Each structure stands twice: as C-alpha cells, then as structure tokens.
Amino acid sequence: MILDRLRKYIHLTRLNRPIGTLLLLWPTLWALWIASNGHPDPVITLIFITGTLLMRSAGCIMNDYADRHFDPHVKRTRNRPLATGEVSKLEALILTLVLCLLSLLIILPLNHLTVLLSLPAIFLAASYPYTKRFFAIPQAYLGIAFGFGIPMAFAAETGHLPSLAWVLLLGNVFWAIAYDTEYAMVDRDDDIHLGIRSSALLFGQHDVAAIMLCQAAFITILYIVSVVLNFHLFFYMALLLVLILDGYQYLLIRDRDRIKCFKAFLHNNWVGATIFAGILLEYTFPLKG
C-alpha cells in the first residue's frame, strides 16, 4: 500500500523522468560557477541542487493540477495520477505545499536577497501552467521560470545582481523557447483541439525555423557572455559542440515527426551539460589571453 502510494507520488513529481530537473539545473550551475569565478561554495551548491529537485517536483504537480481537466484527453498525459484520479486534488495540493516549504526552508541560511528572490521563483513556477490559457508563447514564460535560478545563484554567491545575470537569463529564455517548442510539437494536434496555446501553434509552418533562430540567439548571447568573462579555448570548443548538437536536433525535427521531436527535446540535456563543461574547464584550466 505504502509502496504503491510512493510510486504514484514519484510519477506525479516526475522523479522517474529527470529531464526537467536537468534543464532546470544546468543554467543554475552555469551561474553558480560564473558568479563564484569557478569556486562555488559547496554548501550553496548543495542547497541549489536540492532546491532545484524540490521545486521541479512541486512545479510538476502544479502543472498537472492546472491541467487536470485537459490531461485525460491527451494521449501522452492521460495516465498521469491526477488525470486518472489515483491521486486526489487535496493530496496534490498538500504535497505541493510541503515541497515549496522545504525549498524555502533550505535557503533560509542564505543571504536576504536570495531568500527574497525565492518568492518570485515560487510565483513563476505556480503561475506558468496557467499561461497556456492566454499567452501565445508560454515557452518564454517557462524560460524565465526555469532560468530564475540564475539570478538567485548570483545573489547567493555575490550578494548582488550584476547585469550579466540578466543577460544569462535572457539566453536561457531563448534556449527554453527552442527546446519547449520541440516538446510542444509533440502535442500540437491535442493543443489545437483543447484550445491550449503554445509556440508550436504560434510559429505554425515556421516552427523549425523559429527553433533554429532561438538556438542561434542563445549561442550568440553565450558568446557575448564569454567575451565579458574573457573565456578562451574550452568554452569556444563547447559552443562549437553545441552548434553540432543543434544541427543534429534540426535533422530530428525537420520532418515534424512526433517521436523525433520528443527525442530532440530530450537531447537538450547534452546542450546544457556541454555548456557547463566548457565553463568548468575555463575555470579549472585558465588560459592566458
């Protein structure tokens, strides 16, 4: 009984599908390493990793609660615990509250600015699912929500918010639009039927071109960041590899096959990891410019 309930909660929080946690974590790690000049505080790093896992889990429940009337009509989501009734609305709300409180508690040892920023972070996570009702490109809102660990990381490590933090957040918005449009291409037909808005519908027949343009904007912003930080070989090698990875994603999505589009979405984990590897190597093996 207990194990069966635990299995349902794992399914509800997507702990069995870590891609969302990873896409949330990579930008946070980029920011932690940049803000600390390659020497992030181990305690702060552990707090942010744990907080990322907790908030992503809470965000999944919030999303399913908001979509509980839509998910039963979508093939990909009809077996989610809230959609099937395996988990009640009250259970979902209680679990969300517990996860959010835990997230808040673990950052209390950090400075005041970081704690203050946690409030809009929770608001973004809670409100994102509802933007699909009225906002033509909710993927942009998702990019802010998924990238809000960036200013929080700078605040935790430095006590202030430099302009570089917001530039990096902007880059994450373009990246999120790209990868979540690939995700939205999977559900395009269902979204049309249910009246849910998405960038895949907004871009229409230009969806593939829009994704590539967003990826280009993302790489351009990362290049600007690298110039400001005086990065050299390792990061530029990482950017080159990201270009190759994006080229592979183009091959996957160009025919708009649902399975391949989902594979392209999952593939973005390697994009995030490659960028982090470039940053890590820059600080570990600094080169003289």
N, C-alpha and C positions, 0 to 999 in steps of 0.2 A: 504493500500500500504506500509506504513512505517512498520507496524507490520509484514507484510509478509516478507519484506526485513530483518527485525530483526530476524525473525525465521530462515531464510536461513543462516544468519551470525552465529547464535547460533549453527546451525547444522554444519556449516563449521569449527567452532572453537571447536566443541565437548563440549561446555559448558553443554550440556544435558547429557553428559557421563563423569562423573568426575573421573573415574578410573585412567586415565592417569595423571591427576593433582595430585591425591593422591600418585601414585607410584613415582612421581617426588618430592612431598612434604615430604614424610616420611624421606628419607635419609637426607634432608636438616635440618629437625627438630632434628634428631639424632645429627647431627654435631653442631647445634646451642647450644643444651643443654650440650654436652660434652665440647665444646670449652669454654663455659662460666662457667663450673663447676656447672651447674644446675640453673644458674641465667642469662639467656639471656636478653639483652637489649630489652625492649618492642618495641621500635621504629624499631630496626634492625629486630626483629621477624616479625613485620607487613610488613616491606619492602620486606622481603624474601617471605612471604606468597603471597603478591600481585604480586611480580615479578614472582613467580612460576606459578601463574594463567595466567599472561600475556604471558610468554614465552611458556607455554604449548599450549596456544591458537595459538600463532604465529607458533609454531612447527607443529601443525596440518594442518595449511594452507600450510606451506612449503611442508609437506608430500604429501598433495593432489595435489598441483601444480606439484610436481615432478612425481606423479603417474597418472596424468590426462589422459594419453593415455592407462594406464593399468586398472584403476578402472572400466570403463564401462564394462569390460569383466569378472569381478569378482562379484559373486552373493552378497557377503557381502558389497561391496563398490560401486555397480553400481548406487545407489541412492544418492551418495554424491553430493553436489551442484556444484562442479566443473566438475564432471563426467557427470552430466545431462545438464550443461550449464546454470543452474539457476543463478550462479554467474560467472561473466566474469573473464578472466585471469588478466585483469587490476585491477579490484576490489580486487581480491585476493592479488595481489602484493602491492596495496596501503594499504590494511588492515594489511598485514604483516609488512610493514614499520612502520605504526602507532604504532602497538603493540610493536615492537622492540624499537622504540624511547621512548615510555612510560616506558618500562622496564629499559632503560638506564637512563632516567631522574630521576626515583625514587631512583636509587642507587648513584646518584651523591653526596648526603650528606655523604656517607660512605667514608672510607679511600681510599687512592690512589691504594693500592694493590687490593682491592675488585673491584674497577672500572676497573682496568687493566684486571682482570680475567674475567670480563663480556664480553670482546671481543672474547676470545676463546670459551666462553659459547655460544655466538650467532653463531659463526662459526660451532660449533658442531651440533647445532640444525638445521642449514641451510643445512649442508652437509650430515647429516645422511641419508635422503631419497635416496640419490644417491649411497650410499654404497651397496644398494641391487642389483646394476647392476654388481658389480665386486668383492665384498668382500664375501668370503664363509660364514662368520659368522657375519653379520651386527649387530646381537644382542649384541656382545661385544662392538661395537662402540656405540650402544644405551646405554649400561650400563655406559659408560664414560659420554655421553651427559646427561643422567638422573641423574647421580651422581655428576655432576660438581658443584652443589650447596654445596657439602661437603667442598671442599677447599675454596669456596667463603665464606661459613659461618665461617670457622676458621679464614680466613683473616679479615672478618668484626669484629669478636669478639676479636681477639688477635693481629691483625696486622702482623702476620706471618703465615707460612705454616709448621707446625710440621709434622714429618714422619707419625704420627698417622692419619692425614687427608688422606694421600695417601693409607694407609692400609685400612681405612674405604671405600675409593673409590674403591679399588680392590674388597672388599667384595661385594659392590654394583654391580660391573660388573658381578660377578658370579650369583648374585640374578637375575639380568636382563636377563642374558642368559637363566636361568631356566624359568622365567615367560614368556619371549617373545618367547621361543621355544614352550611353550604350546599354545601361541597365533598363532604362525606360523603353528602349526599342523592343525589348522582350515583351513588354506588356502593352504595346501600342494599341492593339485591337481591343483589348479589355478596357483600357482607359477611355477610348472613344465611346464605347458602349455605356460606361458608367459615368461619363462626364467629368473624369479626373483630368486635370491639366498636367502637362509635362513638356519638357524641352523637345522631346522627340516629336510631339504633335506640333509644337510651335515652329520648329525648323522644317517640318514636313519633308519634302523631297530633297532638301538641302541638309538633312541631318548629318550625313557623313562629312560633308564639307565643314559644317559648323563644329563638329568634334575636332577635326584636324586643326581648324583655326584656333580653337580654345587651347589645344595642346601646344600650338606654336606660341600663343601668348604666354602660356605657363612657362615654357622653356626660355622665352625672351626675358621674362621677369626674373627667373632664376639666374640668368646670365648677368643681369643688372646687379642682382644681389652679390654675385661672385666678384664683380668688379669693385663694388663698395668694400667688400671684405678682403680684397686683394688675394683671392684664391688663384691657384695655378693649375698645374697639370692634372692632378687627381680629379678635381671637380669637373674640369672640362672633358675628361675622359668619361666621367659619369653622365654628363649632358649628352655626349655623343652616343653613349649606350642607350639613353632614354629616347633619343631620336630613332634609333634602330627598333626599340621596343614599340614606339608609336607607329612605326612603319608596319610592324607585324600586326598591330591592332587594326590598322587600316585594311589589311588583307582579310582580317576576320569579319569586319563589319560592312565591307563594301557591297556585299550581296544582301545585307539585312536579314540574314538567317538568324532566327531567334537563339538557337543553341550557340552559334558562334559569337553573337553579340554578348551573350552572358559570359562566354569564355573570355572575351576581350575585357569585360568589366573586371572579372577576377584577376586578369593579367596585370591590372594596375598596382597590385601589391608589389610587383617587381619594380615598377617605376619608383614607388616610394622608397623601397629598400635601396635601390641604386643611388638615389639622391643622398640618402643618409650615409651610405658607404663613401660617397665622394666627400661629404662634409667631414666624416670621421677621419678619413685618410689625410685630408688637408691639415687638420689639427694635430694628428699623430705624427705626420712626417712633413712638417712645414718646409717649403722651398723658398729660397731667397729670390725675390723678384728683381 
